[in-house]
Amino acid sequence: MNIILALIPVSLVLLGLAVAAFFWAVDDAQYDDLDTPALAPLVDDDAAARTDGSARR
């Protein structure tokens, strides 16, 4: 029974940290663009180099 008295404050502190981390991530614009990072591995780097004029010869 005494462990519950220790675990409740610890869980409340962890909950507070999780909420603070969530609001920090939202304020730091971590969730603004969710589509572009998922598409980045599909982009061909050689094609991007050819379109900007710095193609290798």
N, CA, C, O and CB atoms as a CASP TS submission, in Angstrom:
PFRMAT TS
TARGET T0000
AUTHOR 0000-0000-0000
METHOD Language model
MODEL 1
PARENT N/A
ATOM      1  N   MET     1       0.815  -1.199   0.000  1.00  0.00           N
ATOM      2  CA  MET     1       0.000   0.000   0.000  1.00  0.00           C
ATOM      3  C   MET     1       0.861   1.267   0.000  1.00  0.00           C
ATOM      4  O   MET     1       0.470   2.290  -0.562  1.00  0.00           O
ATOM      5  CB  MET     1      -0.928  -0.004   1.203  1.00  0.00           C
ATOM      6  N   ASN     2       2.017   1.189   0.626  1.00  0.00           N
ATOM      7  CA  ASN     2       2.892   2.359   0.685  1.00  0.00           C
ATOM      8  C   ASN     2       3.473   2.691  -0.687  1.00  0.00           C
ATOM      9  O   ASN     2       3.798   3.845  -0.967  1.00  0.00           O
ATOM     10  CB  ASN     2       4.022   2.123   1.687  1.00  0.00           C
ATOM     11  N   ILE     3       3.602   1.672  -1.545  1.00  0.00           N
ATOM     12  CA  ILE     3       4.159   1.922  -2.877  1.00  0.00           C
ATOM     13  C   ILE     3       3.226   2.802  -3.698  1.00  0.00           C
ATOM     14  O   ILE     3       3.689   3.571  -4.541  1.00  0.00           O
ATOM     15  CB  ILE     3       4.417   0.596  -3.612  1.00  0.00           C
ATOM     16  N   ILE     4       1.920   2.702  -3.467  1.00  0.00           N
ATOM     17  CA  ILE     4       0.967   3.549  -4.188  1.00  0.00           C
ATOM     18  C   ILE     4       1.196   5.012  -3.848  1.00  0.00           C
ATOM     19  O   ILE     4       1.064   5.881  -4.709  1.00  0.00           O
ATOM     20  CB  ILE     4      -0.481   3.146  -3.857  1.00  0.00           C
ATOM     21  N   LEU     5       1.535   5.282  -2.610  1.00  0.00           N
ATOM     22  CA  LEU     5       1.810   6.661  -2.199  1.00  0.00           C
ATOM     23  C   LEU     5       3.054   7.213  -2.900  1.00  0.00           C
ATOM     24  O   LEU     5       3.185   8.428  -3.052  1.00  0.00           O
ATOM     25  CB  LEU     5       1.990   6.734  -0.675  1.00  0.00           C
ATOM     26  N   ALA     6       3.950   6.354  -3.320  1.00  0.00           N
ATOM     27  CA  ALA     6       5.132   6.792  -4.055  1.00  0.00           C
ATOM     28  C   ALA     6       4.860   6.838  -5.557  1.00  0.00           C
ATOM     29  O   ALA     6       5.365   7.722  -6.250  1.00  0.00           O
ATOM     30  CB  ALA     6       6.314   5.863  -3.762  1.00  0.00           C
ATOM     31  N   LEU     7       4.068   5.899  -6.062  1.00  0.00           N
ATOM     32  CA  LEU     7       3.855   5.814  -7.501  1.00  0.00           C
ATOM     33  C   LEU     7       2.922   6.902  -8.029  1.00  0.00           C
ATOM     34  O   LEU     7       3.073   7.328  -9.174  1.00  0.00           O
ATOM     35  CB  LEU     7       3.301   4.460  -7.851  1.00  0.00           C
ATOM     36  N   ILE     8       1.981   7.352  -7.241  1.00  0.00           N
ATOM     37  CA  ILE     8       1.058   8.392  -7.713  1.00  0.00           C
ATOM     38  C   ILE     8       1.801   9.703  -8.002  1.00  0.00           C
ATOM     39  O   ILE     8       1.611  10.263  -9.081  1.00  0.00           O
ATOM     40  CB  ILE     8      -0.052   8.634  -6.669  1.00  0.00           C
ATOM     41  N   PRO     9       2.629  10.213  -7.099  1.00  0.00           N
ATOM     42  CA  PRO     9       3.373  11.441  -7.450  1.00  0.00           C
ATOM     43  C   PRO     9       4.346  11.248  -8.620  1.00  0.00           C
ATOM     44  O   PRO     9       4.525  12.151  -9.437  1.00  0.00           O
ATOM     45  CB  PRO     9       4.147  11.933  -6.237  1.00  0.00           C
ATOM     46  N   VAL    10       4.966  10.075  -8.695  1.00  0.00           N
ATOM     47  CA  VAL    10       5.894   9.816  -9.797  1.00  0.00           C
ATOM     48  C   VAL    10       5.137   9.807 -11.122  1.00  0.00           C
ATOM     49  O   VAL    10       5.613  10.369 -12.109  1.00  0.00           O
ATOM     50  CB  VAL    10       6.635   8.471  -9.587  1.00  0.00           C
ATOM     51  N   SER    11       3.982   9.185 -11.152  1.00  0.00           N
ATOM     52  CA  SER    11       3.203   9.155 -12.391  1.00  0.00           C
ATOM     53  C   SER    11       2.683  10.537 -12.755  1.00  0.00           C
ATOM     54  O   SER    11       2.594  10.866 -13.937  1.00  0.00           O
ATOM     55  CB  SER    11       2.038   8.180 -12.263  1.00  0.00           C
ATOM     56  N   LEU    12       2.343  11.341 -11.777  1.00  0.00           N
ATOM     57  CA  LEU    12       1.897  12.707 -12.076  1.00  0.00           C
ATOM     58  C   LEU    12       3.038  13.559 -12.629  1.00  0.00           C
ATOM     59  O   LEU    12       2.822  14.394 -13.507  1.00  0.00           O
ATOM     60  CB  LEU    12       1.320  13.364 -10.818  1.00  0.00           C
ATOM     61  N   VAL    13       4.230  13.352 -12.126  1.00  0.00           N
ATOM     62  CA  VAL    13       5.392  14.078 -12.652  1.00  0.00           C
ATOM     63  C   VAL    13       5.668  13.642 -14.089  1.00  0.00           C
ATOM     64  O   VAL    13       5.930  14.482 -14.950  1.00  0.00           O
ATOM     65  CB  VAL    13       6.645  13.837 -11.762  1.00  0.00           C
ATOM     66  N   LEU    14       5.612  12.332 -14.356  1.00  0.00           N
ATOM     67  CA  LEU    14       5.826  11.849 -15.722  1.00  0.00           C
ATOM     68  C   LEU    14       4.740  12.350 -16.665  1.00  0.00           C
ATOM     69  O   LEU    14       5.028  12.690 -17.813  1.00  0.00           O
ATOM     70  CB  LEU    14       5.869  10.321 -15.744  1.00  0.00           C
ATOM     71  N   LEU    15       3.514  12.400 -16.205  1.00  0.00           N
ATOM     72  CA  LEU    15       2.428  12.949 -17.018  1.00  0.00           C
ATOM     73  C   LEU    15       2.683  14.416 -17.326  1.00  0.00           C
ATOM     74  O   LEU    15       2.480  14.858 -18.457  1.00  0.00           O
ATOM     75  CB  LEU    15       1.076  12.784 -16.303  1.00  0.00           C
ATOM     76  N   GLY    16       3.123  15.171 -16.334  1.00  0.00           N
ATOM     77  CA  GLY    16       3.435  16.585 -16.556  1.00  0.00           C
ATOM     78  C   GLY    16       4.562  16.769 -17.563  1.00  0.00           C
ATOM     79  O   GLY    16       4.517  17.675 -18.395  1.00  0.00           O
ATOM     80  N   LEU    17       5.576  15.905 -17.487  1.00  0.00           N
ATOM     81  CA  LEU    17       6.677  15.978 -18.459  1.00  0.00           C
ATOM     82  C   LEU    17       6.204  15.641 -19.867  1.00  0.00           C
ATOM     83  O   LEU    17       6.632  16.269 -20.836  1.00  0.00           O
ATOM     84  CB  LEU    17       7.808  15.031 -18.055  1.00  0.00           C
ATOM     85  N   ALA    18       5.326  14.658 -19.981  1.00  0.00           N
ATOM     86  CA  ALA    18       4.811  14.290 -21.298  1.00  0.00           C
ATOM     87  C   ALA    18       3.964  15.410 -21.887  1.00  0.00           C
ATOM     88  O   ALA    18       4.062  15.694 -23.081  1.00  0.00           O
ATOM     89  CB  ALA    18       3.990  13.002 -21.210  1.00  0.00           C
ATOM     90  N   VAL    19       3.148  16.041 -21.080  1.00  0.00           N
ATOM     91  CA  VAL    19       2.326  17.153 -21.560  1.00  0.00           C
ATOM     92  C   VAL    19       3.216  18.333 -21.950  1.00  0.00           C
ATOM     93  O   VAL    19       2.974  18.984 -22.966  1.00  0.00           O
ATOM     94  CB  VAL    19       1.300  17.583 -20.480  1.00  0.00           C
ATOM     95  N   ALA    20       4.238  18.606 -21.151  1.00  0.00           N
ATOM     96  CA  ALA    20       5.162  19.694 -21.477  1.00  0.00           C
ATOM     97  C   ALA    20       5.915  19.410 -22.772  1.00  0.00           C
ATOM     98  O   ALA    20       6.118  20.317 -23.580  1.00  0.00           O
ATOM     99  CB  ALA    20       6.155  19.911 -20.331  1.00  0.00           C
ATOM    100  N   ALA    21       6.331  18.161 -22.979  1.00  0.00           N
ATOM    101  CA  ALA    21       7.027  17.799 -24.222  1.00  0.00           C
ATOM    102  C   ALA    21       6.103  17.925 -25.422  1.00  0.00           C
ATOM    103  O   ALA    21       6.533  18.354 -26.493  1.00  0.00           O
ATOM    104  CB  ALA    21       7.577  16.369 -24.135  1.00  0.00           C
ATOM    105  N   PHE    22       4.839  17.556 -25.253  1.00  0.00           N
ATOM    106  CA  PHE    22       3.886  17.684 -26.346  1.00  0.00           C
ATOM    107  C   PHE    22       3.684  19.138 -26.733  1.00  0.00           C
ATOM    108  O   PHE    22       3.722  19.476 -27.916  1.00  0.00           O
ATOM    109  CB  PHE    22       2.558  17.056 -25.965  1.00  0.00           C
ATOM    110  N   PHE    23       3.468  20.003 -25.745  1.00  0.00           N
ATOM    111  CA  PHE    23       3.257  21.414 -26.055  1.00  0.00           C
ATOM    112  C   PHE    23       4.520  22.070 -26.600  1.00  0.00           C
ATOM    113  O   PHE    23       4.432  22.984 -27.420  1.00  0.00           O
ATOM    114  CB  PHE    23       2.785  22.155 -24.817  1.00  0.00           C
ATOM    115  N   TRP    24       5.700  21.617 -26.156  1.00  0.00           N
ATOM    116  CA  TRP    24       6.944  22.138 -26.724  1.00  0.00           C
ATOM    117  C   TRP    24       7.035  21.757 -28.198  1.00  0.00           C
ATOM    118  O   TRP    24       7.420  22.575 -29.033  1.00  0.00           O
ATOM    119  CB  TRP    24       8.177  21.603 -25.946  1.00  0.00           C
ATOM    120  N   ALA    25       6.679  20.508 -28.517  1.00  0.00           N
ATOM    121  CA  ALA    25       6.751  20.055 -29.907  1.00  0.00           C
ATOM    122  C   ALA    25       5.770  20.817 -30.784  1.00  0.00           C
ATOM    123  O   ALA    25       6.092  21.151 -31.924  1.00  0.00           O
ATOM    124  CB  ALA    25       6.474  18.555 -29.996  1.00  0.00           C
ATOM    125  N   VAL    26       4.590  21.093 -30.273  1.00  0.00           N
ATOM    126  CA  VAL    26       3.603  21.841 -31.057  1.00  0.00           C
ATOM    127  C   VAL    26       4.066  23.284 -31.244  1.00  0.00           C
ATOM    128  O   VAL    26       3.952  23.830 -32.341  1.00  0.00           O
ATOM    129  CB  VAL    26       2.215  21.805 -30.368  1.00  0.00           C
ATOM    130  N   ASP    27       4.579  23.897 -30.203  1.00  0.00           N
ATOM    131  CA  ASP    27       5.041  25.285 -30.309  1.00  0.00           C
ATOM    132  C   ASP    27       6.297  25.409 -31.161  1.00  0.00           C
ATOM    133  O   ASP    27       6.543  26.461 -31.750  1.00  0.00           O
ATOM    134  CB  ASP    27       5.306  25.855 -28.927  1.00  0.00           C
ATOM    135  N   ASP    28       7.091  24.353 -31.233  1.00  0.00           N
ATOM    136  CA  ASP    28       8.334  24.379 -31.998  1.00  0.00           C
ATOM    137  C   ASP    28       8.111  23.965 -33.453  1.00  0.00           C
ATOM    138  O   ASP    28       9.072  23.741 -34.189  1.00  0.00           O
ATOM    139  CB  ASP    28       9.369  23.465 -31.349  1.00  0.00           C
ATOM    140  N   ALA    29       6.853  23.862 -33.868  1.00  0.00           N
ATOM    141  CA  ALA    29       6.449  23.575 -35.254  1.00  0.00           C
ATOM    142  C   ALA    29       6.890  22.192 -35.714  1.00  0.00           C
ATOM    143  O   ALA    29       7.236  22.018 -36.882  1.00  0.00           O
ATOM    144  CB  ALA    29       7.022  24.623 -36.191  1.00  0.00           C
ATOM    145  N   GLN    30       6.884  21.218 -34.834  1.00  0.00           N
ATOM    146  CA  GLN    30       7.274  19.862 -35.201  1.00  0.00           C
ATOM    147  C   GLN    30       6.190  19.163 -36.009  1.00  0.00           C
ATOM    148  O   GLN    30       6.486  18.218 -36.740  1.00  0.00           O
ATOM    149  CB  GLN    30       7.592  19.054 -33.958  1.00  0.00           C
ATOM    150  N   TYR    31       4.949  19.606 -35.895  1.00  0.00           N
ATOM    151  CA  TYR    31       3.844  18.937 -36.565  1.00  0.00           C
ATOM    152  C   TYR    31       3.296  19.743 -37.735  1.00  0.00           C
ATOM    153  O   TYR    31       2.188  19.463 -38.193  1.00  0.00           O
ATOM    154  CB  TYR    31       2.742  18.662 -35.579  1.00  0.00           C
ATOM    155  N   ASP    32       4.023  20.722 -38.231  1.00  0.00           N
ATOM    156  CA  ASP    32       3.517  21.564 -39.314  1.00  0.00           C
ATOM    157  C   ASP    32       3.467  20.832 -40.650  1.00  0.00           C
ATOM    158  O   ASP    32       2.464  20.916 -41.359  1.00  0.00           O
ATOM    159  CB  ASP    32       4.374  22.802 -39.446  1.00  0.00           C
ATOM    160  N   ASP    33       4.514  20.128 -41.001  1.00  0.00           N
ATOM    161  CA  ASP    33       4.580  19.448 -42.296  1.00  0.00           C
ATOM    162  C   ASP    33       4.771  17.957 -42.067  1.00  0.00           C
ATOM    163  O   ASP    33       5.882  17.499 -41.795  1.00  0.00           O
ATOM    164  CB  ASP    33       5.731  20.022 -43.174  1.00  0.00           C
ATOM    165  N   LEU    34       3.689  17.205 -42.176  1.00  0.00           N
ATOM    166  CA  LEU    34       3.752  15.774 -41.907  1.00  0.00           C
ATOM    167  C   LEU    34       3.946  14.946 -43.176  1.00  0.00           C
ATOM    168  O   LEU    34       4.249  13.757 -43.079  1.00  0.00           O
ATOM    169  CB  LEU    34       2.497  15.332 -41.200  1.00  0.00           C
ATOM    170  N   ASP    35       3.781  15.535 -44.360  1.00  0.00           N
ATOM    171  CA  ASP    35       3.857  14.765 -45.596  1.00  0.00           C
ATOM    172  C   ASP    35       5.240  14.756 -46.224  1.00  0.00           C
ATOM    173  O   ASP    35       5.667  13.717 -46.726  1.00  0.00           O
ATOM    174  CB  ASP    35       2.876  15.302 -46.579  1.00  0.00           C
ATOM    175  N   THR    36       5.946  15.855 -46.216  1.00  0.00           N
ATOM    176  CA  THR    36       7.225  15.958 -46.906  1.00  0.00           C
ATOM    177  C   THR    36       8.292  15.010 -46.349  1.00  0.00           C
ATOM    178  O   THR    36       8.971  14.368 -47.150  1.00  0.00           O
ATOM    179  CB  THR    36       7.723  17.373 -46.828  1.00  0.00           C
ATOM    180  N   PRO    37       8.485  14.880 -45.032  1.00  0.00           N
ATOM    181  CA  PRO    37       9.508  13.944 -44.558  1.00  0.00           C
ATOM    182  C   PRO    37       9.232  12.497 -44.949  1.00  0.00           C
ATOM    183  O   PRO    37      10.171  11.723 -45.139  1.00  0.00           O
ATOM    184  CB  PRO    37       9.626  14.037 -43.064  1.00  0.00           C
ATOM    185  N   ALA    38       7.976  12.123 -45.071  1.00  0.00           N
ATOM    186  CA  ALA    38       7.665  10.751 -45.470  1.00  0.00           C
ATOM    187  C   ALA    38       7.974  10.513 -46.940  1.00  0.00           C
ATOM    188  O   ALA    38       8.221   9.374 -47.337  1.00  0.00           O
ATOM    189  CB  ALA    38       6.202  10.440 -45.193  1.00  0.00           C
ATOM    190  N   LEU    39       7.967  11.550 -47.746  1.00  0.00           N
ATOM    191  CA  LEU    39       8.243  11.411 -49.176  1.00  0.00           C
ATOM    192  C   LEU    39       9.718  11.608 -49.519  1.00  0.00           C
ATOM    193  O   LEU    39      10.125  11.328 -50.646  1.00  0.00           O
ATOM    194  CB  LEU    39       7.410  12.399 -49.956  1.00  0.00           C
ATOM    195  N   ALA    40      10.511  12.073 -48.590  1.00  0.00           N
ATOM    196  CA  ALA    40      11.920  12.364 -48.854  1.00  0.00           C
ATOM    197  C   ALA    40      12.713  11.136 -49.322  1.00  0.00           C
ATOM    198  O   ALA    40      13.540  11.280 -50.222  1.00  0.00           O
ATOM    199  CB  ALA    40      12.560  12.930 -47.607  1.00  0.00           C
ATOM    200  N   PRO    41      12.508   9.944 -48.764  1.00  0.00           N
ATOM    201  CA  PRO    41      13.283   8.792 -49.269  1.00  0.00           C
ATOM    202  C   PRO    41      12.932   8.406 -50.700  1.00  0.00           C
ATOM    203  O   PRO    41      13.707   7.703 -51.349  1.00  0.00           O
ATOM    204  CB  PRO    41      13.064   7.595 -48.372  1.00  0.00           C
ATOM    205  N   LEU    42      11.801   8.841 -51.202  1.00  0.00           N
ATOM    206  CA  LEU    42      11.388   8.474 -52.547  1.00  0.00           C
ATOM    207  C   LEU    42      11.969   9.386 -53.626  1.00  0.00           C
ATOM    208  O   LEU    42      11.879   9.077 -54.815  1.00  0.00           O
ATOM    209  CB  LEU    42       9.895   8.488 -52.632  1.00  0.00           C
ATOM    210  N   VAL    43      12.556  10.494 -53.221  1.00  0.00           N
ATOM    211  CA  VAL    43      13.092  11.464 -54.168  1.00  0.00           C
ATOM    212  C   VAL    43      14.428  10.962 -54.704  1.00  0.00           C
ATOM    213  O   VAL    43      15.293  10.533 -53.939  1.00  0.00           O
ATOM    214  CB  VAL    43      13.253  12.858 -53.505  1.00  0.00           C
ATOM    215  N   ASP    44      14.585  11.018 -56.009  1.00  0.00           N
ATOM    216  CA  ASP    44      15.832  10.622 -56.646  1.00  0.00           C
ATOM    217  C   ASP    44      16.820  11.782 -56.560  1.00  0.00           C
ATOM    218  O   ASP    44      16.574  12.850 -57.122  1.00  0.00           O
ATOM    219  CB  ASP    44      15.595  10.198 -58.126  1.00  0.00           C
ATOM    220  N   ASP    45      17.924  11.579 -55.866  1.00  0.00           N
ATOM    221  CA  ASP    45      18.901  12.644 -55.677  1.00  0.00           C
ATOM    222  C   ASP    45      19.559  13.055 -56.988  1.00  0.00           C
ATOM    223  O   ASP    45      19.873  14.232 -57.164  1.00  0.00           O
ATOM    224  CB  ASP    45      19.959  12.206 -54.686  1.00  0.00           C
ATOM    225  N   ASP    46      19.778  12.125 -57.911  1.00  0.00           N
ATOM    226  CA  ASP    46      20.394  12.463 -59.189  1.00  0.00           C
ATOM    227  C   ASP    46      19.472  13.337 -60.031  1.00  0.00           C
ATOM    228  O   ASP    46      19.936  14.248 -60.717  1.00  0.00           O
ATOM    229  CB  ASP    46      20.758  11.194 -59.955  1.00  0.00           C
ATOM    230  N   ALA    47      18.187  13.069 -59.985  1.00  0.00           N
ATOM    231  CA  ALA    47      17.240  13.893 -60.746  1.00  0.00           C
ATOM    232  C   ALA    47      17.183  15.297 -60.172  1.00  0.00           C
ATOM    233  O   ALA    47      17.045  16.266 -60.918  1.00  0.00           O
ATOM    234  CB  ALA    47      15.836  13.258 -60.741  1.00  0.00           C
ATOM    235  N   ALA    48      17.285  15.416 -58.873  1.00  0.00           N
ATOM    236  CA  ALA    48      17.289  16.745 -58.263  1.00  0.00           C
ATOM    237  C   ALA    48      18.551  17.500 -58.643  1.00  0.00           C
ATOM    238  O   ALA    48      18.507  18.716 -58.824  1.00  0.00           O
ATOM    239  CB  ALA    48      17.172  16.643 -56.736  1.00  0.00           C
ATOM    240  N   ALA    49      19.675  16.804 -58.769  1.00  0.00           N
ATOM    241  CA  ALA    49      20.931  17.461 -59.151  1.00  0.00           C
ATOM    242  C   ALA    49      20.872  17.928 -60.602  1.00  0.00           C
ATOM    243  O   ALA    49      21.433  18.972 -60.935  1.00  0.00           O
ATOM    244  CB  ALA    49      22.128  16.506 -58.948  1.00  0.00           C
ATOM    245  N   ARG    50      20.198  17.169 -61.471  1.00  0.00           N
ATOM    246  CA  ARG    50      20.107  17.564 -62.871  1.00  0.00           C
ATOM    247  C   ARG    50      19.217  18.785 -63.062  1.00  0.00           C
ATOM    248  O   ARG    50      19.468  19.602 -63.949  1.00  0.00           O
ATOM    249  CB  ARG    50      19.583  16.411 -63.703  1.00  0.00           C
ATOM    250  N   THR    51      18.193  18.916 -62.249  1.00  0.00           N
ATOM    251  CA  THR    51      17.260  20.018 -62.456  1.00  0.00           C
ATOM    252  C   THR    51      17.810  21.336 -61.949  1.00  0.00           C
ATOM    253  O   THR    51      17.390  22.388 -62.430  1.00  0.00           O
ATOM    254  CB  THR    51      15.947  19.723 -61.778  1.00  0.00           C
ATOM    255  N   ASP    52      18.735  21.325 -60.997  1.00  0.00           N
ATOM    256  CA  ASP    52      19.240  22.603 -60.496  1.00  0.00           C
ATOM    257  C   ASP    52      20.498  23.070 -61.229  1.00  0.00           C
ATOM    258  O   ASP    52      21.083  24.088 -60.858  1.00  0.00           O
ATOM    259  CB  ASP    52      19.529  22.492 -59.016  1.00  0.00           C
ATOM    260  N   GLY    53      20.919  22.343 -62.258  1.00  0.00           N
ATOM    261  CA  GLY    53      22.025  22.795 -63.095  1.00  0.00           C
ATOM    262  C   GLY    53      23.384  22.360 -62.611  1.00  0.00           C
ATOM    263  O   GLY    53      24.389  22.723 -63.222  1.00  0.00           O
ATOM    264  N   SER    54      23.457  21.605 -61.548  1.00  0.00           N
ATOM    265  CA  SER    54      24.762  21.185 -61.037  1.00  0.00           C
ATOM    266  C   SER    54      24.985  19.700 -61.290  1.00  0.00           C
ATOM    267  O   SER    54      25.423  18.974 -60.397  1.00  0.00           O
ATOM    268  CB  SER    54      24.879  21.490 -59.533  1.00  0.00           C
ATOM    269  N   ALA    55      24.690  19.253 -62.486  1.00  0.00           N
ATOM    270  CA  ALA    55      24.855  17.847 -62.843  1.00  0.00           C
ATOM    271  C   ALA    55      26.329  17.503 -62.967  1.00  0.00           C
ATOM    272  O   ALA    55      27.148  18.324 -63.380  1.00  0.00           O
ATOM    273  CB  ALA    55      24.122  17.530 -64.153  1.00  0.00           C
ATOM    274  N   ARG    56      26.644  16.269 -62.600  1.00  0.00           N
ATOM    275  CA  ARG    56      28.029  15.794 -62.713  1.00  0.00           C
ATOM    276  C   ARG    56      28.317  15.405 -64.151  1.00  0.00           C
ATOM    277  O   ARG    56      27.445  14.882 -64.845  1.00  0.00           O
ATOM    278  CB  ARG    56      28.288  14.593 -61.764  1.00  0.00           C
ATOM    279  N   ARG    57      29.535  15.658 -64.599  1.00  0.00           N
ATOM    280  CA  ARG    57      29.900  15.324 -65.980  1.00  0.00           C
ATOM    281  C   ARG    57      30.981  14.311 -65.999  1.00  0.00           C
ATOM    282  O   ARG    57      31.424  13.902 -67.072  1.00  0.00           O
ATOM    283  CB  ARG    57      30.335  16.548 -66.748  1.00  0.00           C
TER
END
